[in-house]
Amino acid sequence: MTRTIWDSSVGKKTVMAVSGLIMLLYLIAHMIGNLKIFFGPAELNHYAHWLRTVGEPFMHYEWTLWLIRVVLVVAVVAHAVSAYQLSRRDIRARPAKYVNKKAGKSFATRTMRWGGIILGLFIVWHILDLTTGTVHPGGYEHLHPYQNIIDTFSTWYGNVIYIVAVTALGFHVRHGLWSAAQTLGAGKATRDRALKILANGLALVLTAGFVVVPVAVMTGVVS
């Protein structure tokens, strides 16, 4: 039964929708956490420590954080695999490319594939930079995200990579949220306008909420 659902296009779209919503909830929480940088190093560094103690004493140190990481990895892999397989299925269904682009097809829709690739590469770089410190430009300090963030955004390439990725994220969320609503049956003619406003608004808030951090470091607001 599970295999039959997965093999269908509807099943893959449902997996994409659910995994996308899981990642969206994480992004909202992650953005809120990032904004703590404006309250100073003590606030942000304490938040980083708190993330590792959530659920104690029932949960051991970092268990909740690792559980969240596992769920996110599963969501990202499921989202990417289903997107790739749907794309290949679509190409096989119409091997000849359209001469003209589909009327009414938005920029976000046309760039979803490249946006996904950009975000995938960014996730790898972001983890190696601010989680493991492998490619961090300064002296990486564990549980000191405030200084680590300043190190990263004190470099031109750190800002470029981050802002390009966050821009791609905005377009991805804008189209993805609306598509997820259609797939999960929440999209109806009477709600279409409201869903598009919600998708546009959330994409804008996430983009601004993430971009404001490197901009603050570049302009010296955070130092």
C-alpha positions in Angstrom: 0.0 0.0 0.0 2.8 2.4 1.0 4.8 1.6 -2.1 1.7 2.1 -4.3 1.1 5.5 -2.9 4.8 6.5 -3.3 4.8 5.3 -6.9 1.9 7.6 -7.8 2.4 11.2 -8.8 -0.2 12.2 -6.2 1.8 10.4 -3.5 5.0 12.1 -4.4 3.3 15.5 -4.5 1.9 14.8 -1.0 5.3 13.8 0.3 6.7 17.0 -1.2 3.9 19.1 0.4 4.2 17.5 3.9 8.0 17.6 4.0 7.9 21.2 2.7 5.6 22.3 5.5 7.9 20.6 8.1 10.9 22.5 6.7 8.8 25.7 6.6 8.0 25.4 10.3 11.7 24.9 11.1 12.6 28.0 9.0 10.2 30.2 10.9 11.6 29.0 14.2 15.2 29.3 12.9 14.5 32.9 11.7 13.1 33.9 15.1 16.2 32.4 16.8 18.6 34.2 14.5 16.9 37.5 15.3 18.1 37.1 18.9 21.5 38.4 17.7 20.0 41.9 18.0 19.7 41.4 21.8 23.5 40.8 22.2 25.9 37.9 22.5 24.7 36.7 25.9 21.1 36.3 24.6 22.1 34.4 21.4 24.7 32.2 23.0 22.3 31.3 25.8 19.7 30.3 23.1 22.3 28.0 21.5 22.9 26.3 24.8 19.1 26.1 25.6 18.5 24.3 22.3 20.7 21.5 23.6 18.9 21.2 26.9 15.3 21.2 25.7 13.4 18.3 27.3 15.7 17.7 30.2 15.8 15.8 32.4 13.5 13.4 30.4 15.6 13.9 27.3 19.4 13.6 27.6 21.6 16.6 26.6 21.2 17.3 22.9 18.7 14.4 22.3 15.9 16.8 21.4 18.2 18.7 19.0 19.3 15.5 17.3 15.7 14.4 17.0 14.9 17.6 15.2 18.0 17.2 13.0 16.9 13.7 12.0 13.4 14.8 11.2 14.8 17.6 9.0 17.2 15.4 7.2 14.4 13.0 6.4 12.2 15.9 5.2 14.9 17.3 3.0 15.8 14.0 1.4 12.1 13.1 0.9 11.4 16.5 -0.6 14.5 16.4 -2.9 13.9 12.8 -4.1 10.2 13.3 -4.8 10.9 16.5 -6.6 13.6 14.9 -8.8 11.4 11.9 -9.6 8.4 14.1 -10.5 10.6 16.2 -12.7 11.9 13.1 -14.5 8.4 11.8 -14.9 7.3 15.1 -16.4 10.1 15.1 -18.9 9.4 11.6 -20.0 5.7 12.5 -20.4 6.6 15.4 -22.8 10.2 14.8 -24.2 9.8 17.7 -26.7 10.4 21.1 -25.1 7.7 23.7 -25.4 8.4 26.3 -28.1 6.8 29.0 -25.9 6.8 29.3 -22.2 3.4 28.5 -20.6 1.3 31.6 -20.3 0.9 32.9 -16.8 3.8 30.8 -15.5 5.5 32.8 -12.8 9.2 33.4 -12.3 9.1 31.5 -9.1 7.5 28.5 -10.8 10.1 28.5 -13.6 13.0 28.6 -11.1 11.8 26.1 -8.5 14.2 23.5 -9.8 17.3 25.8 -9.8 16.2 27.3 -6.5 16.1 23.8 -4.9 19.6 23.1 -6.1 20.9 26.4 -4.8 19.3 25.7 -1.4 20.7 22.2 -1.3 24.2 23.5 -1.9 23.7 26.3 0.6 22.5 23.9 3.4 25.8 21.9 3.0 27.9 25.1 3.2 25.8 26.5 6.1 26.3 23.4 8.2 30.1 23.3 7.4 30.3 27.0 8.3 28.2 27.5 11.4 27.6 24.0 12.8 30.8 22.1 12.3 33.1 25.1 11.7 34.9 23.2 8.9 34.9 26.1 6.4 34.4 28.9 9.0 36.4 31.9 8.1 37.4 32.8 11.7 38.3 30.9 14.8 35.2 28.8 15.2 33.9 28.8 18.8 31.4 26.0 19.8 28.3 27.4 21.4 29.3 31.0 20.6 27.1 31.6 17.5 27.2 35.4 18.0 30.9 35.7 17.2 30.7 32.9 14.5 27.9 34.8 12.7 29.9 38.0 12.8 33.0 36.1 11.4 31.0 34.7 8.5 29.3 38.0 7.5 32.5 40.0 7.8 33.5 38.3 4.5 32.1 39.4 1.2 31.6 35.8 0.0 29.7 34.8 3.2 27.2 37.6 2.5 26.9 36.9 -1.2 26.2 33.1 -0.6 23.8 33.8 2.2 21.8 36.5 0.5 21.5 34.6 -2.8 20.4 31.5 -1.0 17.8 33.4 1.1 16.5 35.1 -2.1 16.1 31.7 -3.7 14.3 30.5 -0.5 11.8 33.4 -0.8 10.8 32.4 -4.3 10.7 28.7 -3.3 8.4 29.4 -0.3 6.2 31.7 -2.3 5.4 29.0 -4.9 5.8 26.0 -2.6 3.4 27.0 0.0 0.6 27.7 -2.5 1.4 24.4 -4.3 1.3 22.5 -1.0 -2.1 23.9 -0.2 -3.4 22.7 -3.6 -1.9 19.2 -3.1 -3.4 18.8 0.5 -6.8 20.0 -0.6 -6.7 23.4 1.2 -6.7 25.3 -2.1 -10.1 26.2 -3.4 -11.3 29.0 -5.7 -12.7 31.0 -2.7 -9.4 30.7 -0.9 -7.0 31.2 -3.8 -6.5 34.9 -3.3 -6.0 34.5 0.5 -3.5 31.7 0.0 -1.5 33.7 -2.5 -1.4 36.6 -0.1 -0.3 34.3 2.7 2.4 32.7 0.5 3.7 36.1 -0.7 3.6 37.6 2.8 5.4 34.6 4.5 8.0 34.5 1.7 8.7 38.2 2.2 8.9 38.0 6.0 11.3 35.0 5.9 13.5 36.7 3.3 13.6 39.9 5.2 14.0 38.1 8.6 17.1 36.2 7.4 18.7 38.9 5.2 18.5 41.5 8.0 21.2 39.6 10.0 24.1 39.9 7.4 23.0 43.4 6.6 23.2 44.3 10.3 26.7 42.9 10.5 27.8 44.6 7.2 26.5 48.0 8.4 28.0 47.7 11.9 24.6 47.6 13.7 25.7 44.2 15.1 29.4 43.9 15.9 
